[in-house]
């Protein structure tokens, strides 16, 4: 049977991945209300398509932090890609390079940043960073990715502590012995910290605050994007602290259950930022129409997480390319059917809110 949409790949991954691995990727925090609402929120949004607009030629290209991408869809930072496919993040990097989009590499990748850069030397890569109790560890990671040509740092700010994911606890989920978090492997050899999934978690610093943005700016020349903002108050603080972008994110519903769906949080953040910095979004994107809705509400680009590992589980690099091509094709079609010839014509006039 042909694979025609992202949920086809989801069904394949659910059927073929080991249960504990599927549960890890699928997990949300607590009762999974926020995880599920990330999807449902898009169904509450209706479009106002315009007709007779001559959409014989359409263009999905855009820019993020000055770099051109083929469409406003990128790959969000997700951990442990080698659980889904033997070459893991190497396949992800190659697919993103081939499709000319941005790949945000996770600190918790099962391939090293050096291996990822070598696999796709011409790809647009950003690096997702946590702040550790030992600041030198963070600084060492920053120095490595700067040398490798990564173009931005994405600071995850919504994990002072890991959320409670019930199925992972029930499964006693850990990385299998043959896999490691290679970016941190040598750094944690002497650590006696309790582990989550085989990664020491007490190395994460729960005292992180806005002053750490200034510290980060003092140790890197790379632009800084903050991932995990959900309120206008924090969006304003992000602008005041001189970051270059915000990813509206609730960590795929894996942290605070009861936080808003990201698409519901987007508008107040866009209204607050007023174009002073770029605003992106992750969480719940499953169709090209979802991409269109996010852009119409002010996102510059969206990032996908779980669908990437579904694609990996199907056919590695080819599966990820398939996922990205489907989203690009669907976005182009939704854009044209709404009367938009390029992304600059996608705006809030397309949106009609509706309650189901």
N, C-alpha and C positions, 0 to 999 in steps of 0.2 A: 504494500500500500504506500503511495507517495506521501512524503512529509511536506505538508503544505502550510503549516502554521507552527508557532512556538509551542503550543500545547501538545502537538504531536511529539515533539522532542521531550517534553515533560513526561508524557505517558511512557515513552521508551525508557527514559532514565529511571522512572519509578519501577518499571518492570525488570530492568537489567542490572541496576546497581545493587550491591549488598544492602540489606535493610538498614544497618547502622549508618552506612555512608549516605543513603538517601535521606534518612531521618536528620542527619547532621546538616545537609544542604537545605532541607525543607524547614528546619526548625524555626519557630518563633518563640518569643519569651512568654512564659506563663500560659495564658489561655489562647494566645495567638490572635487576639482581637486586632491589634495593629497590623500584624502581618497580613491578615485577611482583608482588612479595610484598605490597605494599599491597592489591592485589586478592585475592590467594590467601588471605591471612590470614583474611578474613571467612568463607571457605568452610570453615575449620577450626572455626568456632564454631557450636554447635548451641543451639537454644532449648528451653525447658521450658514449653510453653504451659499455662495454667490454663483450665479449662472452667466453664461455668454461672456466669458472672460478670456477667450483664446488661450487655452492651456495646451496648445500643440507642442510647446517646448517647455519643459520644467527643469529646475536646477535645485538639487538638494544640498549643495555645498554651503558651508559656513566656516567661520573661524572661531577658535577658542584660544584665548590669551595670545592672539596674533598668529596662530598656526592654522592653516587651512585644513579642513577635514572634509571627506566626501559626503557626509551627512551628519546631522546633529545627534548621532548615537555613538556612545563610547562604552568601554568595558569598565565596570566598577571594580574596586578592589575586593576580591574574594579569596579566601584562603584555600590551600590544599588541593590544587587542581590535579595533582598526580593521583588522587583518590579516584578521579573520574576517567583518567586516561594516562598511560604510562609516561608520555612526554609532557604531560601537564601544562605548566605555564609556557613552555617553549612553543607548544602548539598554539596556545592562545596568542602569544606575541606574534607568531608568523601570520596568523589569521588577521589580526588587527593591522599589521603592516600591509598585507595584501589588499585589505579593504580601505586603507587610507583613513583610519580612524584613530582615536586616542585610547590607549590601554593604561589604566591606573594599576600598577603592580602592587600587590599586597606585601607588607612586611612579612606576613605569615605565608609566603609562597614556598612551595616544595622544590623549587629550582632557585638558584641564587640569582641576584640581580646581574652578575657577570654573565651567567649562562643565558639569561633572558636577552640581554643586550646583544650578545653574540649571535643568538638565533634570529634576531630581526634587527639588524644594525641600523636600518633606515626608518624604523617605526617611530611614531610619536608616542613617547612614554612619559607618564608622570609617576611619582612614587608616593605611596600611602605610608604615613609615618605615625607612630605612637610616641608619646613622651614617656621616658622611663625614669625611675628613681635615679639611676645612674645616667646623668646627662651625657657622659662621654660615649655611651652606647649609641644614643641617638645621633650624636655628632659624627661618629664613625660611619653610620649608615648614610648620613647626608653627604659626607665626603666621597663615599663610594659611588653614589648615584650621580653626583655632580660630574665626576670624572668619566662616567659612562654615558653622559649625554642626555640624562633625564631632564625634562624641560620645566617641571614644577614639583613642589612638595604638596601633598594633600594630607593635612593634619586631621586625624580622626579625633573628635572631641567628646563623643558620647559614650566612651567606655572608661569611666573612672574605675568601674568594676564590671565584670562580665554579667550580662543578663542571665536569668534562670531559664534554661531550655530543658524542659522536662524529659523529652525523649532521649536527649544526650545523657542525662543522669541515669535514666532507666537502662540505657544500653552500655553504660560505663564507657562511653566513646573515647577512644584514644587513636592517635596516628599509629598505623602498623609499624613494626620495628624497621622495615626497610625504607621508610620515609622519614625525612627530617625537615624542620624549618631551617633551610640552609642559610638564610641571611643571618640567623642568630645562633647557629650551631655552636661555634667556638665560644661565643660570648657567654653562654649559659653553662659551660662545662663545670664551673665551680659553684653554680647556684644550688642552694638547698630549698629554693622556693617551691611551695605546692604548685602542681601543674594543672592546667586545663587542656585537654586534648594532647597532652605530652609537651605543652609549652608552659614554662614558668610564668605565672600570672602576677605574682606579687612584685615583679619587676616593673609593671605598669604603675605610674605615679598618680594616685587619686587626688593629690594636692594641686594638680595642674589648674592654672587659672589664666586670666587674660595677660598677666605679666609675662607668661611664657611665650606669648607671641613676639614680644620684644626680644626675648632671649633667642628665639628661633631666627628672627631677622638678623641678629648679630652674628650668626654662625653660617649663614648661607646667602648666596646672591640670587637663588632661585625664587621665582614668585611663589607665594603661599596661598593655598586654597584651603578653607576650613570646611570639613565634612561633618555634618551632624547638627546643623542649625535648623530650628523649627519655629522660632518666634521672631517677631519684629524687633523686640528689645535686643536680642543677641545679634540680629542682622545689623542693627545700628552700631553696636559695639565692634563688630567685625570691620565695618567701614572705618570707624574711628581709629582702630588699631592698624590700619594700613595694609590689610590683606588684599589680594588681587581677585579673589573669588570665593563663593559660597556654594557648597553642595547641600541643598535641602535634602536631608536624609534622616530616617529613623532606624538605620542599620538593618533594613529589611524586616523591621518588626522584631528584631532579635534582642533589643535592649529593654526599653521601658514599655510594657504593655499598657495601652491606654493613651499613648501619644497619638497625635493626629496622623492620618494618611498624608504622605508627602505632597500629593497634588492639592490637598486641602490647605496645607500650610503655605503653599507657594505664593499665593497672591499677596498676602500681607508682607512677605519678605521682599518681593519685587517692588511693591508700592513704597516700602521703606528705603530700599537701596536707590531707587530712582536713577538707575543706570550708572551709578558711580563705580560699581564693580560688577563683574559678571556673576550671574546666578545660574546654577545648574541644579539638576534633580536626579535622584535615583529612587527606586522602589515602585514595583507594581507595573512596570512597562511590559506589555505582552503583545501589543499590536502597533502597526504604524499609525493607526488612528490615535492611540495613546500618546505617541510622540507628538503628533499634531496638536493635541489638546494641551500638552505641557508647554510647547512653544507658544501657543496662543495665549497662555496665562503668564508668559514672561520668561520661561527658562531659555537659556542660550543653547543648551545641549542637555541630553539625558544620558544616564549611564545604566547599563543592565548588569545584573549579577547572576542570579540563579540560572537564567536561560543559557549563559555561557557554559556552565558545567553540564547542562543537559546536552548541548551541542557536542562538547568534548566526549561525553559518554557514548554518543552515537558513532562518531567517526573522527575524533580528534580535531586536528586543524580544519579538515573539510567540514566537519559538523559545525564548528564555530563560524566558519565562513558562510555556511548555509543559513544559520540563524541571523547573521548580520545582513545577508542579502535579502532575506525575507522581510526583515524590518525596514530596510531601505526601500524595497519595492512597494511595500504596503504604505510607507510614509509618502512616497512619491505619488501613489494613486490617491490616497486620502487628500493630499495637498491639491492635486489637480481637480478632484471631484468637489472640493470646497472653493475652487476658483482662484487658487494661489499658484503663481508661476515660479516663485522662489521663496526662500525662507523669510525674506524681508517683508513679504506680503502676508505672513502669518501673524495675526495680532488678536487682541481681545474682542474685536468685533465679530469673530467667528464663534464666540462662546455664548451659549444659553444654558443657564443652570436649571436643573430639574431635580426634583426629589422623587425617588422611587419608593 
